[in-house]
Amino acid sequence: TDWPVVIPNELFLILGALSFLENLLVVAAIVKNRNLHSPMYYFICCLAVSDMLVSISNVVETFFMLLIDHGVLVVRSSTMQQMDNVMDMLICSSLMSSLSFLSVIAIDRYITIFYALRYHNIMTFRRAMGIIVAVWLVSSVSSAIFIAYDSTAVILCLVVFFLSMVILIMALYIHMFALARRHARRISSMQRKQSSPPFASMKGAITLTILLGVFFVCWGPFFLHLILILTCPTHPT
């Protein structure tokens, strides 16, 4: 027989704390450095905050589990259920906001590459703040609704949202890389100063593509499990 793999809670606690500190450093760097006070870095800062929510929920939940396992804390089942709902809401809100900000960052990079001269008129500070507020508001309300209504429809909505964002982001990046490369070839005969902005934008796009890949590697198994729950409800594992 196969023995179940048991991961100690202490490992979850350490990983959650490290993830929190890493994202906190990103937020601190963007806030402190005035050169990074631009819409794209505001979106990256919000993305880091979204990841911090998962870290916080993981650390808090694991910490309470350790206290309960060692008999230090005694909690009623109803209280545990409420705490679990709060943690689930944080994770769900983080997931939706992370996907949304990844999409916003992809759109921002798209505008930077193909509408460089109009970028500052399109992506103004007020518009960027409006996007940030809208993403957080929709993510928070949606996560509260999803936790309140525990059903297959909620899982289906999460999967559809995830796949929709993946398709949107992939389409933007494929179009971005293809046309930016073509554009770079056309201006290769011009001065280097004129050709530097597209290359700088491409470097930013490559960096964000790496971040995007890491995100999907980390969240992919979770959504695969949700898909299995929908397709094989009796044996989701």
Contacts in CASP RR format, 6 or more apart in sequence:
PFRMAT RR
TARGET T0000
AUTHOR 0000-0000-0000
METHOD contacts of the structure
MODEL  1
TDWPVVIPNELFLILGALSFLENLLVVAAIVKNRNLHSPMYYFICCLAVS
DMLVSISNVVETFFMLLIDHGVLVVRSSTMQQMDNVMDMLICSSLMSSLS
FLSVIAIDRYITIFYALRYHNIMTFRRAMGIIVAVWLVSSVSSAIFIAYD
STAVILCLVVFFLSMVILIMALYIHMFALARRHARRISSMQRKQSSPPFA
SMKGAITLTILLGVFFVCWGPFFLHLILILTCPTHPT
9 62 0 8 1.000
9 65 0 8 1.000
9 66 0 8 1.000
9 69 0 8 1.000
10 66 0 8 1.000
12 58 0 8 1.000
12 62 0 8 1.000
13 58 0 8 1.000
13 59 0 8 1.000
13 62 0 8 1.000
13 63 0 8 1.000
13 66 0 8 1.000
15 58 0 8 1.000
16 55 0 8 1.000
16 58 0 8 1.000
16 59 0 8 1.000
16 62 0 8 1.000
17 55 0 8 1.000
17 59 0 8 1.000
19 51 0 8 1.000
19 52 0 8 1.000
19 54 0 8 1.000
19 55 0 8 1.000
19 58 0 8 1.000
20 52 0 8 1.000
20 55 0 8 1.000
20 56 0 8 1.000
20 59 0 8 1.000
23 48 0 8 1.000
23 49 0 8 1.000
23 51 0 8 1.000
23 52 0 8 1.000
23 55 0 8 1.000
24 48 0 8 1.000
24 52 0 8 1.000
26 44 0 8 1.000
26 45 0 8 1.000
26 48 0 8 1.000
27 45 0 8 1.000
27 48 0 8 1.000
27 49 0 8 1.000
27 52 0 8 1.000
29 36 0 8 1.000
30 36 0 8 1.000
30 37 0 8 1.000
30 41 0 8 1.000
30 42 0 8 1.000
30 44 0 8 1.000
30 45 0 8 1.000
30 48 0 8 1.000
31 45 0 8 1.000
39 108 0 8 1.000
39 123 0 8 1.000
39 125 0 8 1.000
39 127 0 8 1.000
39 128 0 8 1.000
40 105 0 8 1.000
40 108 0 8 1.000
40 109 0 8 1.000
40 112 0 8 1.000
42 128 0 8 1.000
42 129 0 8 1.000
42 132 0 8 1.000
43 101 0 8 1.000
43 104 0 8 1.000
43 105 0 8 1.000
43 108 0 8 1.000
43 128 0 8 1.000
43 131 0 8 1.000
43 132 0 8 1.000
44 101 0 8 1.000
44 105 0 8 1.000
46 97 0 8 1.000
46 101 0 8 1.000
46 132 0 8 1.000
46 135 0 8 1.000
46 136 0 8 1.000
47 98 0 8 1.000
47 101 0 8 1.000
47 102 0 8 1.000
47 105 0 8 1.000
50 93 0 8 1.000
50 94 0 8 1.000
50 97 0 8 1.000
50 98 0 8 1.000
50 101 0 8 1.000
51 94 0 8 1.000
51 98 0 8 1.000
53 90 0 8 1.000
53 91 0 8 1.000
53 93 0 8 1.000
53 94 0 8 1.000
53 97 0 8 1.000
54 90 0 8 1.000
54 91 0 8 1.000
54 94 0 8 1.000
54 95 0 8 1.000
56 90 0 8 1.000
57 87 0 8 1.000
57 90 0 8 1.000
57 91 0 8 1.000
57 94 0 8 1.000
60 87 0 8 1.000
61 83 0 8 1.000
61 84 0 8 1.000
61 87 0 8 1.000
64 73 0 8 1.000
64 75 0 8 1.000
64 83 0 8 1.000
67 73 0 8 1.000
68 74 0 8 1.000
68 75 0 8 1.000
75 83 0 8 1.000
85 147 0 8 1.000
88 147 0 8 1.000
89 143 0 8 1.000
89 144 0 8 1.000
89 146 0 8 1.000
89 147 0 8 1.000
90 143 0 8 1.000
92 142 0 8 1.000
92 143 0 8 1.000
92 146 0 8 1.000
92 147 0 8 1.000
92 158 0 8 1.000
93 139 0 8 1.000
93 140 0 8 1.000
93 142 0 8 1.000
93 143 0 8 1.000
94 139 0 8 1.000
95 158 0 8 1.000
95 219 0 8 1.000
96 138 0 8 1.000
96 139 0 8 1.000
96 142 0 8 1.000
96 143 0 8 1.000
96 161 0 8 1.000
97 135 0 8 1.000
97 136 0 8 1.000
97 139 0 8 1.000
98 215 0 8 1.000
98 219 0 8 1.000
99 161 0 8 1.000
99 162 0 8 1.000
99 165 0 8 1.000
100 135 0 8 1.000
100 138 0 8 1.000
100 139 0 8 1.000
100 165 0 8 1.000
101 135 0 8 1.000
102 165 0 8 1.000
102 169 0 8 1.000
102 211 0 8 1.000
102 212 0 8 1.000
102 215 0 8 1.000
103 165 0 8 1.000
103 168 0 8 1.000
103 169 0 8 1.000
104 131 0 8 1.000
104 135 0 8 1.000
105 208 0 8 1.000
106 168 0 8 1.000
106 169 0 8 1.000
106 172 0 8 1.000
106 173 0 8 1.000
106 176 0 8 1.000
106 208 0 8 1.000
106 212 0 8 1.000
107 172 0 8 1.000
108 123 0 8 1.000
109 172 0 8 1.000
109 176 0 8 1.000
109 201 0 8 1.000
109 204 0 8 1.000
109 205 0 8 1.000
109 208 0 8 1.000
110 172 0 8 1.000
110 175 0 8 1.000
110 176 0 8 1.000
111 118 0 8 1.000
111 119 0 8 1.000
111 122 0 8 1.000
111 123 0 8 1.000
112 119 0 8 1.000
112 201 0 8 1.000
113 176 0 8 1.000
113 179 0 8 1.000
113 180 0 8 1.000
113 183 0 8 1.000
113 198 0 8 1.000
113 201 0 8 1.000
113 202 0 8 1.000
113 205 0 8 1.000
114 176 0 8 1.000
114 179 0 8 1.000
114 180 0 8 1.000
115 122 0 8 1.000
116 197 0 8 1.000
116 198 0 8 1.000
116 201 0 8 1.000
146 154 0 8 1.000
146 157 0 8 1.000
146 158 0 8 1.000
152 229 0 8 1.000
152 230 0 8 1.000
152 233 0 8 1.000
155 226 0 8 1.000
155 229 0 8 1.000
155 230 0 8 1.000
156 230 0 8 1.000
158 223 0 8 1.000
158 226 0 8 1.000
159 223 0 8 1.000
159 226 0 8 1.000
159 227 0 8 1.000
159 230 0 8 1.000
162 219 0 8 1.000
162 223 0 8 1.000
166 216 0 8 1.000
169 212 0 8 1.000
173 205 0 8 1.000
173 209 0 8 1.000
173 212 0 8 1.000
176 205 0 8 1.000
177 202 0 8 1.000
177 205 0 8 1.000
180 198 0 8 1.000
180 201 0 8 1.000
180 202 0 8 1.000
180 205 0 8 1.000
181 202 0 8 1.000
183 198 0 8 1.000
184 195 0 8 1.000
184 198 0 8 1.000
184 199 0 8 1.000
184 202 0 8 1.000
187 194 0 8 1.000
187 195 0 8 1.000
187 198 0 8 1.000
188 195 0 8 1.000
225 236 0 8 1.000
225 237 0 8 1.000
228 236 0 8 1.000
228 237 0 8 1.000
229 236 0 8 1.000
END
